[in-house]
Amino acid sequence: MPTVTVSPGGTATTTLTVRNDGDIVEAYTLEVVGDCAAWSTVEPARVSLYPGTSETVTLTFAPPRSHEVRAGETPLAVRVLPAEHPESVVVPEGTVTVEPFHELRTELEPRRRRGWLGARFRTAVQNKGNTPIDVAFTGKQAGEELRLGFTPGQKRLEPGESAEIRLKVRAAKLIWFGEPVTWPFEVEAAEAVAAAGTASETTVGAAAGTTAGTAGAEAGGTKPVRPEPAPSDLLRPEPVPGEFLQLPVLPKWLLIVLAALLALLLAWFALVRPAVKSTAKQAATEAAQEEAARGGQQQGSPTPGGPDSPGGNQGQGTGPDAPGTPGGNGGSGTGPGTGTGPGGTGAGGTEQSSATIDVETNAGIKGVGTYKVPAGKVFGITDIVVANFQGDEGVLTISFGERKITTIALETFRNQDYHWVTPIQVPENATVTAAVTCAKPGTPATGTQASGCHQVINVSGVLSDLAR
């Protein structure tokens, strides 16, 4: 039998002539055998012939449009079995050529993803055709905002084989503020081979005939057979759409929070900070005025703490730039506090007393203010009040005689006070010392930064006669 060509999804036919060369009536059963038997038929499948007569049967081939039917040549055989003489079976052979067709199925998973700068997708592709093909992957986008990359960019697929290709989508630039932006794109899987030609008109016939005993079969008669129309051999799949949702780096709610924080910061510098400085300065001024009033009352009273009393001595301040130091232009310390207080005089020459030490110094310079305990007296200190009304920065060290009481960072307070239940005794001619190292002058309530640091220290306690 000659070669028959058929397209998947279409049909092709040929004929076969069966002749009875015997001398008795014979019935013949015809059956297609081989790889193409599943999609081939014979009509009629059984014929009865008188001696010397023949009949033509039709072979129809209808391969499905499936990757399971591979393109190429497929062996064909028809078994002609006589009923009376089965030993005289005849099997004429031929070839059926299945034409190739191409079909791809493409899917994008997921269809939509979000990210700041890029996202990853999966492209699934399957070769639904009946011949191996090379598949090339391309991405398209309306503008130039996205870059699409496939790994790998090309893949060879056997019939029925599937593959998963990684797709990386990356935006050209970040979106710092604003609303999310949706970038649509398309993915296309195209074949890298040219389309095969379509099936042409085919003439088929039969010439294979044998005679065995009383039965025989031969292919007879040739006639043109046109396969039924089949779909196009090269199907270019439609592009698969996808979307990348690009998110802003800084979300909208963060901008609202930043604006609120900025407003609070401006309110602090414009309203709260000046009020705090003004309150601190006012408190320091009131404390100094109160101590000065108490000192005036003690000086005007006829007590041992009056003007002629050793308790009325004023504190003195010295420093690298104190008045009287040659070439000095830095800090100074004074002690206008008096040695008497409103507590009056107690028994045995004991009286309440207080002293104020005022220390002023420039930035980077150490200033010292002192109060000296009068001769013949012992100062039992119970309270200290320190005022940093300018908000200076630096270090303050307070010492009673040779004993260091405390060291304080100026920037940690505005007003600070210390109290002792048991008085700290400072002997005669010893000093209460306040040493200020100015790092940075503060800014008073006037809003103009001060030229130097200024601290006020008030020391109070019991001034008593020294036992002889």
C-alpha positions as CSV (number, residue, x, y, z in Angstrom):
1,M,0.0,0.0,0.0
2,P,1.2,3.5,-0.7
3,T,1.9,6.1,2.0
4,V,-1.0,8.0,3.3
5,T,-0.7,11.6,4.8
6,V,-3.1,12.8,7.4
7,S,-3.3,15.9,9.6
8,P,-4.1,15.6,13.4
9,G,-7.7,16.4,13.9
10,G,-8.5,15.7,10.2
11,T,-9.2,12.5,8.2
12,A,-7.7,10.7,5.2
13,T,-8.9,7.6,3.3
14,T,-7.6,4.9,1.0
15,T,-9.0,1.8,-0.6
16,L,-8.1,-1.9,-0.6
17,T,-9.5,-4.5,-3.0
18,V,-10.1,-8.0,-1.8
19,R,-10.4,-10.8,-4.5
20,N,-11.4,-14.5,-4.1
21,D,-9.0,-16.6,-6.2
22,G,-10.4,-19.8,-4.7
23,D,-13.1,-22.2,-6.0
24,I,-15.5,-21.9,-3.1
25,V,-17.5,-19.0,-1.6
26,E,-15.3,-17.3,1.1
27,A,-15.9,-14.8,3.8
28,Y,-13.1,-12.4,4.7
29,T,-12.6,-10.4,8.0
30,L,-10.5,-7.2,7.7
31,E,-8.7,-5.6,10.7
32,V,-6.2,-2.7,10.9
33,V,-3.2,-3.7,13.1
34,G,-0.2,-1.7,14.3
35,D,0.3,1.7,16.0
36,C,-2.4,3.4,13.9
37,A,-5.1,0.8,14.7
38,A,-6.6,3.0,17.5
39,W,-7.6,5.7,15.1
40,S,-8.2,3.7,11.9
41,T,-11.3,1.9,10.6
42,V,-12.2,-0.5,7.7
43,E,-15.6,-0.4,6.0
44,P,-17.0,-2.9,5.6
45,A,-15.1,-4.9,8.1
46,R,-16.4,-8.3,6.6
47,V,-17.0,-9.3,3.0
48,S,-18.3,-12.5,1.3
49,L,-17.1,-13.3,-2.2
50,Y,-17.9,-15.9,-4.8
51,P,-15.0,-17.5,-6.6
52,G,-13.3,-15.1,-9.0
53,T,-15.0,-12.0,-7.7
54,S,-13.6,-9.0,-5.7
55,E,-14.8,-6.1,-3.5
56,T,-13.2,-2.8,-2.5
57,V,-13.2,-1.7,1.2
58,T,-12.4,1.8,2.5
59,L,-9.7,2.5,5.1
60,T,-10.3,5.7,7.1
61,F,-7.6,7.4,9.3
62,A,-8.6,10.0,11.9
63,P,-5.7,10.7,14.3
64,P,-6.8,13.0,17.2
65,R,-5.2,16.4,17.7
66,S,-3.2,15.4,20.7
67,H,0.4,15.3,21.8
68,E,0.1,11.5,22.2
69,V,0.0,11.0,18.4
70,R,3.6,11.9,17.4
71,A,4.3,13.5,14.1
72,G,6.1,11.3,11.5
73,E,5.6,8.0,9.8
74,T,3.5,5.3,11.4
75,P,3.5,1.7,10.1
76,L,0.2,0.5,8.7
77,A,-1.0,-3.2,8.2
78,V,-4.4,-4.7,7.3
79,R,-5.0,-8.3,8.2
80,V,-7.3,-10.1,5.7
81,L,-8.5,-13.4,7.4
82,P,-10.5,-16.0,5.3
83,A,-13.1,-17.9,7.3
84,E,-12.7,-21.2,5.5
85,H,-9.0,-21.2,5.0
86,P,-7.5,-19.2,7.9
87,E,-4.0,-20.4,7.0
88,S,-4.2,-18.3,3.9
89,V,-4.3,-15.0,5.8
90,V,-2.9,-12.0,4.0
91,V,-1.4,-8.8,5.7
92,P,-0.7,-6.0,3.2
93,E,1.5,-3.2,4.7
94,G,1.9,0.5,4.2
95,T,2.8,3.8,6.0
96,V,0.7,6.6,7.4
97,T,2.4,10.0,7.8
98,V,1.1,12.2,10.6
99,E,1.7,15.9,10.0
100,P,3.0,18.0,12.8
101,F,1.0,20.7,14.6
102,H,2.1,23.2,17.2
103,E,0.1,24.3,20.2
104,L,1.2,26.1,23.5
105,R,-0.6,26.7,26.7
106,T,0.7,29.5,28.9
107,E,-0.3,30.6,32.4
108,L,1.0,33.3,34.7
109,E,1.0,32.7,38.5
110,P,0.0,34.8,40.3
111,R,-1.6,37.3,38.0
112,R,-1.0,40.2,40.4
113,R,1.7,41.0,43.0
114,R,2.9,43.9,45.0
115,G,6.2,45.3,46.2
116,W,8.4,48.4,46.7
117,L,10.7,47.8,43.7
118,G,10.0,44.4,42.2
119,A,8.2,41.1,42.4
120,R,8.7,37.5,41.2
121,F,6.2,35.5,39.1
122,R,6.0,32.0,37.7
123,T,5.2,31.3,34.0
124,A,3.9,27.8,33.3
125,V,4.0,26.6,29.7
126,Q,3.0,23.2,28.2
127,N,3.7,21.9,24.7
128,K,0.3,20.5,23.5
129,G,1.6,19.8,20.0
130,N,2.9,16.6,18.6
131,T,6.5,17.6,17.8
132,P,9.4,19.1,19.9
133,I,9.7,22.9,19.8
134,D,11.9,25.6,21.2
135,V,9.9,28.2,23.2
136,A,11.1,31.8,23.6
137,F,9.6,34.0,26.3
138,T,9.1,37.7,26.0
139,G,7.4,40.4,28.1
140,K,5.8,43.6,26.9
141,Q,4.8,46.8,28.7
142,A,3.2,49.9,27.4
143,G,5.9,52.3,28.8
144,E,9.4,51.9,30.1
145,E,8.6,51.8,33.8
146,L,9.3,48.0,34.1
147,R,12.0,45.6,33.2
148,L,11.0,42.0,32.7
149,G,13.5,39.1,32.9
150,F,12.9,35.4,32.3
151,T,15.1,32.6,33.6
152,P,15.7,30.7,31.3
153,G,14.8,32.9,28.3
154,Q,14.3,29.8,26.0
155,K,13.2,26.2,26.7
156,R,12.9,23.1,24.5
157,L,9.8,21.1,25.2
158,E,8.9,17.6,24.0
159,P,5.3,16.8,23.1
160,G,3.2,17.0,26.2
161,E,6.0,18.3,28.4
162,S,5.5,21.2,30.8
163,A,8.0,23.7,32.3
164,E,7.9,26.5,34.8
165,I,9.9,29.7,34.0
166,R,10.8,32.3,36.6
167,L,9.8,35.9,35.8
168,K,11.3,38.8,37.6
169,V,9.6,42.2,37.3
170,R,11.5,45.3,38.5
171,A,10.4,48.9,38.4
172,A,12.8,51.6,37.1
173,K,12.7,53.7,40.3
174,L,11.2,53.8,43.8
175,I,8.1,55.6,44.8
176,W,8.9,57.4,48.0
177,F,5.6,59.1,48.8
178,G,2.0,59.0,47.4
179,E,-0.5,56.4,46.3
180,P,0.4,52.9,45.1
181,V,0.8,52.6,41.3
182,T,-0.4,49.6,39.2
183,W,1.8,48.7,36.2
184,P,0.2,46.2,33.7
185,F,2.3,44.0,31.5
186,E,1.9,41.0,29.2
187,V,3.8,37.7,28.9
188,E,4.1,35.8,25.6
189,A,5.5,32.3,24.9
190,A,6.3,32.1,21.2
191,E,7.7,29.2,19.2
192,A,11.2,29.6,17.9
193,V,10.6,27.4,14.9
194,A,8.7,28.2,11.6
195,A,5.3,26.8,10.9
196,A,5.2,23.6,8.9
197,G,3.3,23.6,5.6
198,T,-0.3,22.5,5.5
199,A,-1.3,19.1,4.1
200,S,-1.8,19.0,0.3
201,E,-4.0,16.8,-1.8
202,T,-2.8,13.2,-1.6
203,T,-3.4,10.3,-4.2
204,V,-3.5,6.9,-2.6
205,G,-4.0,3.5,-4.0
206,A,-3.2,-0.2,-3.4
207,A,-1.0,-2.6,-5.2
208,A,-0.1,-5.2,-2.7
209,G,-1.9,-8.5,-3.5
210,T,-1.1,-12.1,-2.8
211,T,-2.7,-15.3,-3.6
212,A,-2.6,-18.2,-1.2
213,G,-4.6,-21.3,-1.8
214,T,-8.1,-20.3,-2.7
215,A,-8.1,-16.7,-1.2
216,G,-6.3,-13.5,-2.2
217,A,-6.4,-9.7,-1.5
218,E,-4.9,-6.7,-3.4
219,A,-5.0,-3.0,-3.2
220,G,-6.8,-1.8,-6.1
221,G,-8.0,1.5,-7.6
222,T,-6.4,4.9,-7.0
223,K,-8.4,8.0,-6.3
224,P,-7.5,11.4,-4.8
225,V,-8.4,11.8,-1.2
226,R,-8.4,15.3,0.6
227,P,-8.1,15.4,4.4
228,E,-10.8,17.2,6.3
229,P,-9.8,20.8,7.3
230,A,-7.7,21.0,10.4
231,P,-6.8,23.9,12.6
232,S,-3.7,26.0,11.8
233,D,-0.4,24.1,12.3
234,L,1.2,27.0,14.2
235,L,-0.9,28.5,17.0
236,R,0.5,31.6,18.6
237,P,-1.1,31.8,22.0
238,E,-2.6,35.0,23.2
239,P,-0.4,37.1,25.6
240,V,-1.1,36.5,29.2
241,P,-1.8,39.7,31.2
242,G,-0.3,40.5,34.6
243,E,0.0,43.4,37.0
244,F,2.7,44.7,39.4
245,L,1.4,46.9,42.2
246,Q,4.2,49.2,43.3
247,L,3.9,50.5,46.8
248,P,5.4,53.7,48.2
249,V,8.4,53.3,50.5
250,L,6.9,55.7,53.1
251,P,3.2,55.1,53.6
252,K,0.6,57.9,53.9
253,W,0.1,57.4,57.7
254,L,3.8,57.9,58.3
255,L,3.6,61.4,56.8
256,I,0.8,62.3,59.1
257,V,2.8,61.1,62.1
258,L,5.9,63.0,61.0
259,A,3.8,66.2,60.5
260,A,2.3,65.8,64.1
261,L,5.8,65.3,65.6
262,L,7.1,68.4,63.8
263,A,4.1,70.4,65.1
264,L,4.9,69.2,68.7
265,L,8.6,70.1,68.3
266,L,7.7,73.6,67.0
267,A,5.3,74.1,69.9
268,W,8.0,73.0,72.4
269,F,10.5,75.6,71.1
270,A,7.9,78.3,70.7
271,L,5.9,77.9,73.9
272,V,7.0,75.3,76.4
273,R,10.7,75.9,76.5
274,P,10.6,79.7,77.1
275,A,8.0,79.1,79.8
276,V,10.2,76.6,81.6
277,K,13.2,79.0,81.4
278,S,11.1,81.9,82.7
279,T,9.8,79.8,85.6
280,A,13.3,78.7,86.6
281,K,14.7,82.2,86.5
282,Q,11.7,83.5,88.5
283,A,12.2,80.8,91.1
284,A,15.9,81.6,91.4
285,T,15.3,85.3,91.7
286,E,12.6,84.8,94.4
287,A,15.0,82.5,96.3
288,A,17.8,85.1,96.1
289,Q,15.4,87.9,97.2
290,E,14.2,85.8,100.1
291,E,17.7,85.1,101.3
292,A,18.6,88.8,101.0
293,A,15.5,89.8,103.0
294,R,16.4,87.3,105.7
295,G,20.0,88.6,105.8
296,G,18.7,92.2,106.2
297,Q,16.5,91.2,109.1
298,Q,19.4,89.5,110.8
299,Q,21.7,92.5,110.3
300,G,19.0,94.8,111.9
301,S,18.5,92.6,114.9
302,P,20.5,93.1,118.2
303,T,21.7,89.5,118.2
304,P,25.1,88.0,118.1
305,G,24.5,87.5,114.4
306,G,24.1,91.2,113.8
307,P,26.5,93.5,111.9
308,D,29.2,93.1,114.6
309,S,28.8,89.4,114.8
310,P,31.2,87.0,113.0
311,G,28.1,85.4,111.6
312,G,27.6,88.4,109.4
313,N,30.6,87.8,107.2
314,Q,29.9,87.7,103.5
315,G,31.0,85.0,101.1
316,Q,33.8,85.7,98.8
317,G,34.4,84.3,95.3
318,T,37.6,83.7,93.5
319,G,38.4,82.4,90.1
320,P,40.8,82.6,87.3
321,D,39.1,85.8,86.1
322,A,38.0,87.2,89.4
323,P,38.4,90.9,90.0
324,G,41.8,91.8,91.3
325,T,43.5,89.1,89.3
326,P,45.9,90.6,86.7
327,G,44.8,89.9,83.2
328,G,41.6,88.2,84.3
329,N,38.6,88.4,82.1
330,G,36.7,85.2,82.9
331,G,34.5,84.1,85.8
332,S,34.0,85.5,89.2
333,G,32.3,84.5,92.4
334,T,30.7,86.6,95.1
335,G,29.0,85.8,98.4
336,P,26.5,88.5,99.5
337,G,24.9,86.2,102.0
338,T,24.9,87.3,105.7
339,G,25.7,85.2,108.7
340,T,22.3,85.6,110.5
341,G,18.8,84.3,109.7
342,P,15.3,84.8,110.9
343,G,15.7,81.9,113.3
344,G,17.1,84.2,115.9
345,T,19.6,83.4,118.6
346,G,19.6,80.1,120.5
347,A,21.1,79.3,123.9
348,G,24.9,79.1,124.2
349,G,25.6,81.4,121.2
350,T,23.7,79.3,118.7
351,E,21.9,81.0,115.8
352,Q,20.3,80.2,112.4
353,S,22.5,81.4,109.5
354,S,22.6,81.4,105.7
355,A,25.0,82.5,103.0
356,T,24.5,83.0,99.2
357,I,27.4,82.2,96.8
358,D,27.0,83.8,93.4
359,V,29.4,82.3,90.7
360,E,29.8,83.8,87.2
361,T,32.3,82.5,84.6
362,N,32.8,82.3,80.9
363,A,32.7,79.3,78.6
364,G,35.6,77.0,79.0
365,I,36.7,78.6,82.3
366,K,36.4,77.4,85.9
367,G,34.9,79.9,88.4
368,V,35.0,79.4,92.1
369,G,32.8,81.0,94.8
370,T,33.4,80.6,98.6
371,Y,31.9,81.4,102.0
372,K,34.4,81.4,104.9
373,V,33.2,80.4,108.3
374,P,34.0,83.2,110.8
375,A,36.7,82.6,113.4
376,G,35.4,81.2,116.7
377,K,32.4,79.7,115.0
378,V,31.3,76.3,113.7
379,F,28.8,76.2,110.8
380,G,26.4,73.2,110.9
381,I,24.9,73.1,107.4
382,T,21.5,71.5,107.0
383,D,20.3,72.8,103.6
384,I,21.7,73.8,100.2
385,V,19.6,75.3,97.3
386,V,21.2,75.5,93.8
387,A,19.7,77.6,91.0
388,N,20.7,77.2,87.3
389,F,18.2,79.7,86.0
390,Q,19.9,80.2,82.6
391,G,20.0,76.5,81.7
392,D,23.8,76.4,81.5
393,E,25.8,73.3,80.6
394,G,28.8,72.3,82.6
395,V,29.8,70.9,86.0
396,L,29.2,72.2,89.6
397,T,31.2,70.8,92.5
398,I,30.3,71.7,96.1
399,S,32.8,71.2,99.0
400,F,32.6,71.8,102.7
401,G,36.2,72.5,103.8
402,E,38.3,69.6,102.5
403,R,35.2,67.4,102.1
404,K,33.6,67.2,98.6
405,I,29.9,67.0,99.0
406,T,28.6,66.5,95.4
407,T,29.3,67.0,91.7
408,I,26.4,67.9,89.5
409,A,26.0,68.2,85.7
410,L,24.3,71.6,85.2
411,E,22.2,70.5,82.2
412,T,20.4,68.0,84.4
413,F,18.5,70.6,86.6
414,R,17.2,74.1,87.0
415,N,16.7,74.1,90.7
416,Q,18.2,71.6,93.0
417,D,18.1,71.3,96.9
418,Y,19.8,69.1,99.5
419,H,18.8,68.6,103.1
420,W,20.5,66.8,106.1
421,V,18.8,65.8,109.3
422,T,22.2,65.7,111.0
423,P,24.1,69.0,110.2
424,I,27.4,68.8,108.5
425,Q,29.9,70.7,110.7
426,V,32.3,73.1,108.9
427,P,35.0,74.4,111.4
428,E,36.2,78.0,111.8
429,N,38.1,79.6,108.9
430,A,37.1,76.7,106.6
431,T,35.3,77.5,103.4
432,V,32.1,76.4,101.7
433,T,33.3,76.2,98.0
434,A,31.2,76.2,94.8
435,A,33.4,75.5,91.7
436,V,31.7,75.9,88.3
437,T,33.3,74.6,85.1
438,C,31.3,76.3,82.3
439,A,30.9,74.2,79.1
440,K,28.2,76.2,77.4
441,P,26.2,79.2,78.6
442,G,22.4,78.7,78.4
443,T,19.7,80.9,76.9
444,P,17.6,82.9,79.4
445,A,14.0,83.8,78.9
446,T,15.0,86.8,76.8
447,G,15.8,84.4,74.0
448,T,19.4,85.6,73.6
449,Q,22.2,83.2,74.6
450,A,24.1,84.4,77.7
451,S,27.7,85.3,77.4
452,G,28.7,83.2,80.4
453,C,27.5,80.7,83.0
454,H,25.8,82.0,86.2
455,Q,24.9,79.9,89.2
456,V,23.4,80.9,92.6
457,I,24.0,78.6,95.7
458,N,22.3,79.2,99.0
459,V,23.8,77.5,102.1
460,S,21.9,77.6,105.4
461,G,22.2,76.0,108.8
462,V,23.2,76.6,112.4
463,L,26.1,78.9,113.3
464,S,27.4,78.3,116.8
465,D,30.3,79.4,119.0
466,L,33.3,77.2,119.1
467,A,33.8,75.5,122.4
468,R,37.0,76.6,124.2
